[in-house]
């Protein structure tokens, strides 16, 4: 849970268009109105569930509602813990939707076998050095 939330806090901390997209998701997921309000940082009565560079996801020990604080301890969102986790999970999916899937070891072995076969074709004279380099470059991008 907190590893993905840290990625979100990193992006919010950077600002820019991706941070705006994440704030838009928060607004859509949480129906509770938020007035950005300075807090005391949650030293008392709050459990910090995730934190990065001053950004915090916290849950109140008594009411069990949750909030997100920025690095200046200003509340930027609040709601139920389930609602907050749902919003954070949606933001995490949004952040990683364009990530390349990780290669498995068998994928790497297949690529290595393909390189080996290409080298054999080059050595036999079946392909040119230029063709070999082009195909090698293409395979190396996938590894």
Contact map, one row per residue, 1 for C-alpha under 8 A:
11111000000000000000000000000000000000000000000000000000000000000000000000000000000000000000000000000000000000000000000000000000000000000000000
11111100000000000000000000000000000000000000000011100000000000000000000000000000000000000000000000000000000000000000000000000000000000000000000
11111110000000000000000000000000000000000000000000000000000000000000000000000000000000000000000000000000000000000000000000000000000000000000000
11111111000000000000000000000000000000000000000000000000000000000000000000000000000000001001000000000000000000000000000000000000000000000000000
11111111100000000000000000000000000000000000000001100000000000000000000000000000000000011001000000000000000000000000000000000000000000000000000
01111111110000000000000000000000000000000000000001110000000000000000000000000000000000000000000000000000000000000000000000000000000000000000000
00111111111000000000000000000000000000000000000000000000000000000000000000000000000000000001000000000000000000000000000000000000000000000000000
00011111111100000000010000000000000000000000000000000000000000000000000000000000000000010011001000000000000000000000000000000000000000000000000
00001111111110000000000000000000000000000000000000111011000000000000000000000000000000000000000000000000000000000000000000000000000000000000000
00000111111111000000000000000000000000000000000000011000000000000000000000000000000000000000000000000000000000000000000000000000000000000000000
00000011111111100110000000000000000000000000000000000000000000000000000000000000000000000000000000000000000000000000000000000000000000000000000
00000001111111100110010000000000000000000000000000000000000000000000000000000000000000000000000000000000000000000000000000000000000000000000000
00000000111111100010000000000000000000000000000000001010000000000000011000000000000000000000000000000000000000000000000000000000000000000000000
00000000011111110010000000000000000000000000000000000000000000000000000000000000000000000000000000000000000000000000000000000000000000000000000
00000000001111111111000000000000000000000000000000000000000000000000000000000000000000000000000000000000000000000000000000000000000000000000000
00000000000001111111000000000000000000000000000000000000000000000000000000000000000000000000000000000000000000000000000000000000000000000000000
00000000000000111111100000000000000000000000000000000000000000000000000000000000000000000000000000000000000000000000000000000000000000000000000
00000000001100111111110000000000000000000000000000000000000000000000000000000000000000000000000000000000000000000000000000000000000000000000000
00000000001111111111111000000000000000000000000000000000000000000000000000000000000000000000000000000000000000000000000000000000000000000000000
00000000000000111111111100000000000000000000000000000000000000000000000000000000000000000000000000000000000000000000000000000000000000000000000
00000000000000001111111110000000000000000000000000000000000000000000000000000000000000000000000000000000000000000000000000000000000000000000000
00000001000100000111111111000000000000000000000000000000000000000000000000000000000000000010010000000000000000000000000000000000000000000000000
00000000000000000011111111100000000000000000000000000000000000000000000000000000000000000000000000000000000000000000000000000000000000000000000
00000000000000000001111111110000000000000000000000000000000000000000000000000000000000000000000000000000000000000000000000000000000000000000000
00000000000000000000111111111000000000000000000000000000000000000000000000000000000000100110000000000000000000000000000000000000000000000000000
00000000000000000000011111111100000000000000000000000000000000000000000000001000000000110010000000000000000000000000000000000000000000000000000
00000000000000000000001111111110000000000000000000000000000000000000000000000000000000000000000000000000000000000000000000000000000000000000000
00000000000000000000000111111110000000000000000000000000000000000000000000000000000000000000000000000000000000000000000000000000000000000000000
00000000000000000000000011111110000000000000000000000000000000000000000000000000001001100000000000000000000000000000000000000000000000000000000
00000000000000000000000001111111100000000000000000000000000000000000000000001110001100100000000000000000000000000000000000000000000000000000000
00000000000000000000000000111111100000000000000000000000000000000000000000000000000000000000000000000000000000000000000000000000000000000000000
00000000000000000000000000000111110000000000000000000000000000000000000000000110000000000000000000000000000000000000000000000000000000000000000
00000000000000000000000000000111111000000000000000000000000000000000000000000000000000000000000000000000000000000000000000000000000000000000000
00000000000000000000000000000001111100000000000000000000000000000000000000111100000000000000000000000000000000000000000000000000000000000000000
00000000000000000000000000000000111110000000000000000000000000000000000000110000000000000000000000000000000000000000000000000000000000000000000
00000000000000000000000000000000011111000000000000000000000000000000000001111000000000000000000000000000000000000000000000000000000000000000000
00000000000000000000000000000000001111100000000000000000000000000000000001110000000000000000000000000000000000000000000000000000000000000000000
00000000000000000000000000000000000111110000000000000000000000000000000111100000000000000000000000000000000000000000000000000000000000000000000
00000000000000000000000000000000000011111100000000000000000000000000000011100000000000000000000000000000000000000000000000000000000000000000000
00000000000000000000000000000000000001111110000000000000000000000000000010000000000000000000000000000000000000000000000000000000000000000000000
00000000000000000000000000000000000000111110000000000000000000000000100010000000000000000000000000000000000000000000000000000000000000000000000
00000000000000000000000000000000000000111111111100000000010000000000000000000000000000000000000000000000000000000000000000000000000000000000000
00000000000000000000000000000000000000011111110000000000000000000000000000000000000000000000000000000000000000000000000000000000000000000000000
00000000000000000000000000000000000000000111110000000000000000000000000000000000000000000000000000000000000000000000000000000000000000000000000
00000000000000000000000000000000000000000111111000000000000111000000000000000000000000000000000000000000000000000000000000000000000000000000000
00000000000000000000000000000000000000000111111100000000011110000000000000000000000000000000000000000000000000000000000000000000000000000000000
00000000000000000000000000000000000000000100111110000000011110000000000000000000000000000000000000000000000000000000000000000000000000000000000
00000000000000000000000000000000000000000100011111100001111000000000000000000000000000000000000000000000000000000000000000000000000000000000000
01000000000000000000000000000000000000000000001111100001111000000000000000000000000000000000000000000000000000000000000000000000000000000000000
01001100000000000000000000000000000000000000000111110001110000000000000000000000000000000000000000000000000000000000000000000000000000000000000
01001100100000000000000000000000000000000000000111111111100000000000000000000000000000000000000000000000000000000000000000000000000000000000000
00000100110000000000000000000000000000000000000001111111000000000000000000000000000000000000000000000000000000000000000000000000000000000000000
00000000110010000000000000000000000000000000000000111110000000000000001000000000000000000000000000000000000000000000000000000000000000000000000
00000000000000000000000000000000000000000000000000111111000000000000011110000000000000000000000000000000000000000000000000000000000000000000000
00000000100010000000000000000000000000000000000000111111100000000001111010000000000000000000000000000000000000000000000000000000000000000000000
00000000100000000000000000000000000000000000000111110111110000000001111000000000000000000000000000000000000000000000000000000000000000000000000
00000000000000000000000000000000000000000000000111100011111000000111100000000000000000000000000000000000000000000000000000000000000000000000000
00000000000000000000000000000000000000000100011111000001111100000111100000000000000000000000000000000000000000000000000000000000000000000000000
00000000000000000000000000000000000000000000011110000000111110011110000000000000100000000000000000000000000000000000000000000000000000000000000
00000000000000000000000000000000000000000000111000000000011111111100000000000000000000000000000000000000000000000000000000000000000000000000000
00000000000000000000000000000000000000000000111000000000001111110000000000000000000000000000000000000000000000000000000000000000000000000000000
00000000000000000000000000000000000000000000100000000000000111110000000000000000000000000000000000000000000000000000000000000000000000000000000
00000000000000000000000000000000000000000000000000000000000111111000000000000000000000000000000000000000000000000000000000000000000000000000000
00000000000000000000000000000000000000000000000000000000001111111100000000000001100000000000000000000000000000000000000000000000000000000000000
00000000000000000000000000000000000000000000000000000000001100111110000000000111100000000000000000000000000000000000000000000000000000000000000
00000000000000000000000000000000000000000000000000000000111100011111000000000111100100000000000000000000000000000000000000000000000000000000000
00000000000000000000000000000000000000000000000000000000111000001111100000111110000100000000000000000000000000000000000000000000000000000000000
00000000000000000000000000000000000000000000000000000011110000000111110000111100000000000000000000000000000000000000000000000000000000000000000
00000000000000000000000000000000000000001000000000000011110000000011111111111000000000000000000000000000000000000000000000000000000000000000000
00000000000010000000000000000000000000000000000000000111000000000001111111110000000000000000000000000000000000000000000000000000000000000000000
00000000000010000000000000000000000000000000000000001111000000000000111111000000000000000000000000000000000000000000000000000000000000000000000
00000000000000000000000000000000000001000000000000000100000000000000111111000000000000000000000000000000000000000000000000000000000000000000000
00000000000000000000000000000000000001111000000000000110000000000000111111100000000000000000000000000000000000000000000000000000000000000000000
00000000000000000000000000000000000111100000000000000000000000000000111111110000000000000000000000000000000000000000000000000000000000000000000
00000000000000000000000000000000011111100000000000000000000000000011110011111100000000000000000000000000000000000000000000000000000000000000000
00000000000000000000000000000000011110000000000000000000000000000011110001111100000000000000000000000000000000000000000000000000000000000000000
00000000000000000000000001000100010100000000000000000000000000000011100000111110000000000000000000000000000000000000000000000000000000000000000
00000000000000000000000000000101010000000000000000000000000000001111000000111111000100000000000000000000000000000000000000000000000000000000000
00000000000000000000000000000101000000000000000000000000000000001110000000001111101100000000000000000000000000000000000000000000000000000000000
00000000000000000000000000000000000000000000000000000000000000011100000000000111111100000000000000000000000000000000000000000000000000000000000
00000000000000000000000000000000000000000000000000000000001000011100000000000011111110000000000000000000000000000000000000000000000000000000000
00000000000000000000000000000000000000000000000000000000000000000000000000000001111111000000000000000000000000000000000000000000000000000000000
00000000000000000000000000001100000000000000000000000000000000000000000000000011111111100000000000000000000000000000000000000000000000000000000
00000000000000000000000000000100000000000000000000000000000000000110000000000111111111110000000000000000000000000000000000000000000000000000000
00000000000000000000000000000000000000000000000000000000000000000000000000000000111111111000000000000000000000000000000000000000000000000000000
00000000000000000000000000001000000000000000000000000000000000000000000000000000011111111100000000000000000000000000000000000000000000000000000
00000000000000000000000011001100000000000000000000000000000000000000000000000000001111111110000000000000000000000000000000000000000000000000000
00001001000000000000000001000000000000000000000000000000000000000000000000000000000111111111000000000000000000000000000000000000000000000000000
00011000000000000000000000000000000000000000000000000000000000000000000000000000000011111111100000000000000000000000000000000000000000000000000
00000000000000000000000010000000000000000000000000000000000000000000000000000000000001111111110000000000000000000000000000000000000000000000000
00000001000000000000010011000000000000000000000000000000000000000000000000000000000000111111111000000000000000000000000000000000000000000000000
00011011000000000000000000000000000000000000000000000000000000000000000000000000000000011111111100000000000000000000000000000000000000000000000
00000000000000000000000000000000000000000000000000000000000000000000000000000000000000001111111110000000000000000000000000000000000000000000000
00000000000000000000010000000000000000000000000000000000000000000000000000000000000000000111111110000000000000000000000000000000000000000000000
00000001000000000000000000000000000000000000000000000000000000000000000000000000000000000011111111000000000000000000000000000000000000000000000
00000000000000000000000000000000000000000000000000000000000000000000000000000000000000000001111111100000000000000000000000000000000000000000000
00000000000000000000000000000000000000000000000000000000000000000000000000000000000000000000111111100000000000000000000000000000000000000000000
00000000000000000000000000000000000000000000000000000000000000000000000000000000000000000000001111110000000000000000000000000000000000000000000
00000000000000000000000000000000000000000000000000000000000000000000000000000000000000000000000111111000000000000000000000000000000000000000000
00000000000000000000000000000000000000000000000000000000000000000000000000000000000000000000000001111100000000000000000000000000000000000000000
00000000000000000000000000000000000000000000000000000000000000000000000000000000000000000000000000111110000000000000000000000000000000000000000
00000000000000000000000000000000000000000000000000000000000000000000000000000000000000000000000000011111000000000000000000000000000000000000000
00000000000000000000000000000000000000000000000000000000000000000000000000000000000000000000000000001111101100000000000000000000000000000000001
00000000000000000000000000000000000000000000000000000000000000000000000000000000000000000000000000000111111100000000000000000000000000000000000
00000000000000000000000000000000000000000000000000000000000000000000000000000000000000000000000000000011111110000000000000000000000000000000000
00000000000000000000000000000000000000000000000000000000000000000000000000000000000000000000000000000001111111000000000000000000000000000000000
00000000000000000000000000000000000000000000000000000000000000000000000000000000000000000000000000000011111111100000000000000000000000000000000
00000000000000000000000000000000000000000000000000000000000000000000000000000000000000000000000000000011111111110000000000000000000000000000001
00000000000000000000000000000000000000000000000000000000000000000000000000000000000000000000000000000000111111111000000000000000000000000000000
00000000000000000000000000000000000000000000000000000000000000000000000000000000000000000000000000000000011111111100000000000000000000000000000
00000000000000000000000000000000000000000000000000000000000000000000000000000000000000000000000000000000001111111110000000000000000000000010001
00000000000000000000000000000000000000000000000000000000000000000000000000000000000000000000000000000000000111111111000000000000000000000000000
00000000000000000000000000000000000000000000000000000000000000000000000000000000000000000000000000000000000011111111100000000000000000000000000
00000000000000000000000000000000000000000000000000000000000000000000000000000000000000000000000000000000000001111111110000000000000000000000000
00000000000000000000000000000000000000000000000000000000000000000000000000000000000000000000000000000000000000111111111000000000000000010010000
00000000000000000000000000000000000000000000000000000000000000000000000000000000000000000000000000000000000000011111111100000000000000000000000
00000000000000000000000000000000000000000000000000000000000000000000000000000000000000000000000000000000000000001111111110000000000000000000000
00000000000000000000000000000000000000000000000000000000000000000000000000000000000000000000000000000000000000000111111111000000000100010000000
00000000000000000000000000000000000000000000000000000000000000000000000000000000000000000000000000000000000000000011111111100000000100000000000
00000000000000000000000000000000000000000000000000000000000000000000000000000000000000000000000000000000000000000001111111110000000000000000000
00000000000000000000000000000000000000000000000000000000000000000000000000000000000000000000000000000000000000000000111111111110000000000000000
00000000000000000000000000000000000000000000000000000000000000000000000000000000000000000000000000000000000000000000011111111111100100000000000
00000000000000000000000000000000000000000000000000000000000000000000000000000000000000000000000000000000000000000000001111111100000000000000000
00000000000000000000000000000000000000000000000000000000000000000000000000000000000000000000000000000000000000000000000111111110000000000000000
00000000000000000000000000000000000000000000000000000000000000000000000000000000000000000000000000000000000000000000000011111111000000000000000
00000000000000000000000000000000000000000000000000000000000000000000000000000000000000000000000000000000000000000000000011111111000000000000000
00000000000000000000000000000000000000000000000000000000000000000000000000000000000000000000000000000000000000000000000011011111101100000000000
00000000000000000000000000000000000000000000000000000000000000000000000000000000000000000000000000000000000000000000000001001111111100000000000
00000000000000000000000000000000000000000000000000000000000000000000000000000000000000000000000000000000000000000000000001000011111110000000000
00000000000000000000000000000000000000000000000000000000000000000000000000000000000000000000000000000000000000000000000000000001111111000000000
00000000000000000000000000000000000000000000000000000000000000000000000000000000000000000000000000000000000000000000000000000011111111100000000
00000000000000000000000000000000000000000000000000000000000000000000000000000000000000000000000000000000000000000000011001000011111111110000000
00000000000000000000000000000000000000000000000000000000000000000000000000000000000000000000000000000000000000000000000000000000111111111000000
00000000000000000000000000000000000000000000000000000000000000000000000000000000000000000000000000000000000000000000000000000000011111111100000
00000000000000000000000000000000000000000000000000000000000000000000000000000000000000000000000000000000000000000000000000000000001111111110000
00000000000000000000000000000000000000000000000000000000000000000000000000000000000000000000000000000000000000000010010000000000000111111111000
00000000000000000000000000000000000000000000000000000000000000000000000000000000000000000000000000000000000000000000000000000000000011111111100
00000000000000000000000000000000000000000000000000000000000000000000000000000000000000000000000000000000000000000000000000000000000001111111110
00000000000000000000000000000000000000000000000000000000000000000000000000000000000000000000000000000000000000100010000000000000000000111111111
00000000000000000000000000000000000000000000000000000000000000000000000000000000000000000000000000000000000000000000000000000000000000011111111
00000000000000000000000000000000000000000000000000000000000000000000000000000000000000000000000000000000000000000000000000000000000000001111111
00000000000000000000000000000000000000000000000000000000000000000000000000000000000000000000000000000000000000000000000000000000000000000111111
00000000000000000000000000000000000000000000000000000000000000000000000000000000000000000000000000000010000100100000000000000000000000000011111
